[in-house]
């Protein structure tokens, strides 16, 4: 069945069902309203377009071709030297009554070697510390070295051994001492 614009149509389906369709009046000021899906799609496109424009504006404002900003370099002061440090190398096996050799390595960014100290954990302690002296000549140097200490424990067991290194620098003609120590656990095996 064909209809013309502006005509009402009535369709009968069976004895009790009647469907009547009324022609819509065209909107006097513009096109007919869009269906809901189309309005949603138009709104989505508008939001995405607005978001893209805002993003472009932010890029232009924040990352534009402004003149580079010069930052001041930090004031160049004297770099502080590396602190006194040490490592300890233990032998693989230590046996009661036998002399064990332990290697101590130390580094100092500035300083003169002044000596060592050892507490063997068995009531015996040793030291090779020398009196620090500052003469007219500069005595501060960057240094690193190693030395070997020897000790024999009379009884098996676990001993807490404290090893130390001392250096000094001259400040205004007076020695300023720096110490570092490390505690290591030595497992002494029974002889035989």
C-alpha positions in Angstrom: 0.0 0.0 0.0 1.3 3.4 -0.9 0.7 6.6 1.0 1.3 10.2 0.3 2.9 12.6 2.7 0.4 14.0 5.2 -2.1 11.1 4.9 -3.3 8.9 7.8 -3.1 5.1 7.2 -5.1 2.5 9.0 -4.2 -1.1 8.7 -6.4 -3.9 9.9 -5.0 -7.3 10.9 -7.5 -9.8 11.9 -10.8 -8.9 13.5 -9.4 -7.3 16.7 -6.1 -5.6 15.8 -6.1 -2.2 14.2 -2.9 -0.2 13.7 -3.3 3.5 12.8 -0.3 5.5 11.7 -0.7 9.3 11.6 1.5 11.3 9.3 4.0 13.5 11.2 3.8 17.2 10.7 7.1 18.5 9.4 8.9 20.8 11.8 8.2 24.3 10.9 11.8 25.6 11.6 14.1 22.9 10.4 14.7 19.2 9.8 12.9 16.6 11.8 14.5 15.5 15.1 17.2 12.9 14.8 16.6 9.4 16.2 18.2 8.8 19.7 21.2 6.8 18.2 22.0 9.5 15.8 21.9 12.2 18.6 24.3 10.0 20.7 26.7 9.6 17.8 26.7 13.4 17.1 27.3 14.1 20.8 30.2 11.6 20.9 31.8 13.1 17.8 31.5 16.6 19.4 33.1 15.4 22.7 36.0 13.7 20.8 36.6 16.8 18.7 36.6 19.0 21.7 39.1 16.7 23.5 41.4 16.8 20.5 41.3 20.6 20.4 42.1 20.8 24.1 45.0 18.4 23.7 46.4 20.4 20.8 46.0 23.6 22.8 47.9 22.1 25.8 50.7 20.9 23.6 51.1 24.4 22.1 51.0 26.1 25.5 53.2 23.6 27.4 55.6 22.5 24.7 55.7 25.5 22.5 58.7 27.0 20.9 59.6 29.3 23.8 63.1 30.4 24.3 65.1 27.9 26.3 65.3 28.6 30.0 68.9 28.7 31.2 69.5 27.0 34.5 72.3 28.0 36.7 74.9 25.3 37.3 75.5 24.5 40.9 78.3 26.4 42.5 81.5 24.5 42.0 82.8 23.8 45.5 85.5 21.4 46.5 84.5 17.9 46.0 84.6 15.9 49.1 87.1 13.0 48.9 86.0 9.4 49.1 85.6 8.1 52.7 88.0 5.5 54.2 86.8 2.1 53.3 88.0 -1.5 53.8 87.3 -5.1 52.8 88.4 -8.3 54.5 89.4 -11.6 52.9 89.3 -14.7 55.2 91.0 -18.0 54.4 88.8 -20.9 53.4 89.7 -22.9 56.5 91.0 -21.9 59.9 92.3 -24.6 62.2 93.0 -24.3 65.9 96.7 -24.0 66.7 97.6 -23.0 63.1 98.4 -19.5 61.9 95.7 -18.0 59.7 96.4 -15.2 57.3 93.7 -12.5 56.7 94.1 -10.0 53.9 92.7 -6.4 54.5 92.3 -4.0 51.6 91.6 -0.3 52.2 91.1 2.8 50.2 90.9 6.5 51.1 90.1 9.4 48.9 92.4 11.6 50.9 94.6 10.6 53.8 97.9 9.2 55.0 98.0 5.6 56.3 98.5 5.7 60.1 98.1 2.0 61.1 95.9 -0.9 61.9 94.2 -2.5 64.9 93.0 -6.0 65.5 90.8 -7.6 68.2 91.0 -11.3 67.6 87.9 -12.2 69.8 90.0 -14.5 72.0 91.3 -11.8 74.5 94.2 -10.9 72.3 94.4 -7.5 70.6 97.2 -5.9 68.5 97.8 -2.4 67.0 100.3 -0.8 64.7 99.0 2.8 65.0 101.6 5.5 64.6 101.5 9.0 66.0 100.0 11.3 63.3 102.3 14.2 62.4 101.7 17.2 60.1 104.9 18.8 58.7 105.3 21.8 56.4 104.9 19.6 53.3 101.5 18.4 52.2 100.9 15.0 53.6 97.4 14.2 52.3 97.2 11.9 49.3 94.7 9.6 47.7 95.7 6.1 48.7 94.8 2.5 48.6 96.7 -0.6 49.8 96.4 -4.0 51.4 98.1 -5.8 54.2 98.1 -9.3 55.7 97.6 -10.0 59.4 98.3 -13.4 61.0 96.8 -15.0 64.1 96.5 -18.5 65.6 93.5 -19.4 67.8 94.3 -22.0 70.4 90.7 -23.4 70.7 88.1 -24.3 68.1 85.0 -22.2 68.0 83.4 -19.1 66.4 85.3 -15.8 67.1 84.1 -12.2 66.3 87.2 -10.5 65.0 87.3 -6.7 64.7 89.9 -5.3 62.2 90.5 -1.6 61.7 92.4 0.8 59.5 93.4 4.4 60.5 94.4 7.3 58.2 94.8 11.0 58.8 94.7 14.3 56.9 96.3 17.6 57.9 93.9 20.4 58.6 95.3 23.8 59.6 98.6 22.0 60.6 96.9 19.5 62.9 96.2 15.8 62.1 92.6 14.8 61.8 92.2 11.0 62.1 89.7 8.8 60.3 89.0 5.2 61.4 87.1 2.4 59.8 86.6 -1.1 61.2 84.9 -4.3 60.1 83.7 -7.2 62.3 84.0 -10.6 60.7 83.0 -14.0 62.1 85.9 -16.6 62.0 85.0 -20.3 62.4 88.0 -22.1 63.8 88.0 -25.9 63.2 89.5 -28.4 65.6 93.0 -29.7 64.8 93.4 -33.2 63.3 
